[in-house]
Amino acid sequence: MDNGSAQKGDVLVKVEGLSKIFKTTDGRIINALTNVNTTVDRGEVVAIIGPSGSGKSTLLRTFNGLETISKGHIYIDGIDLADKKTDMNALRADVGMVFQHFNLFQHKTSLENITLPQTLVRNCTSAQADQIAMDLLRQLGLDHLANNYPSQLSGGQQQRIAIARALAMQPKLMLFDEATSALDPEMVGEVLDLMKGLATDGMTMCIVTHEMNFAREVCDRVIFMDAGELVETGQPAEFFQNPSTDRAKQFLDKVL
């Protein structure tokens, strides 16, 4: 699969002055994101970390339009998500999303979960979609589970099927929102190993995670968020050994 690694180093995601405001039912205003600015290069693997409620998942969800933009801009391969003329369905086809709770269709087999988006969004024929799905299942060592339903799979197997479903769309960007946090501890490794393989293959990825060892060992850069703000960003070795902000130091003291 061509993940665009030949153009590695080009900016794929550009975030400018991004803010997200939620209004509660009782009229309160919550600033979930405040003036976030960052970029993600093609082929880069970025970990987004921080305490609960810091805006990590909200930031990730704005990258494919699951959360709307209150102010600012996000450009994905030059396409402005803040532009009302942008075809969000077409954009989401290029931005794969893997959720905490798998979000598989329970009444569809593993194979059908992977083929359905291809036929609906990419207009693949059934034969083309089946070929792509089976190739991915073989690569992931899951081809023997092609006709199994989600209820017949372990959590780790379900999450790998969800990743295969996203990969089948041949996305430019993969988003992972706490992809291992709902898994039993013994199943976390198999999903992280798959994500490591994607990183090695040059897939551009933004990963919200509590797995600090994964962020340190696999990711090219770490973004640390707190209270809706991007507090600090840097290479993992530097960030984990010598964070430049007191807030990051306090966070790392608690989680490491």
PyMOL commands that set and color helices and strands:
alter all, ss='L'
color gray80, all
select helices_A, chain A and resi 5-7+56-62+88-94+110-121+126-139+143-145+150-152+155-167+185-200+212-218+236-241+246-255
alter helices_A, ss='H'
color red, helices_A
select strands_A, chain A and resi 11-23+29-41+45-49+71-76+79-80+95-98+173-177+205-208+221-226+229-234
alter strands_A, ss='S'
color yellow, strands_A
deselect
rebuild
show_as cartoon
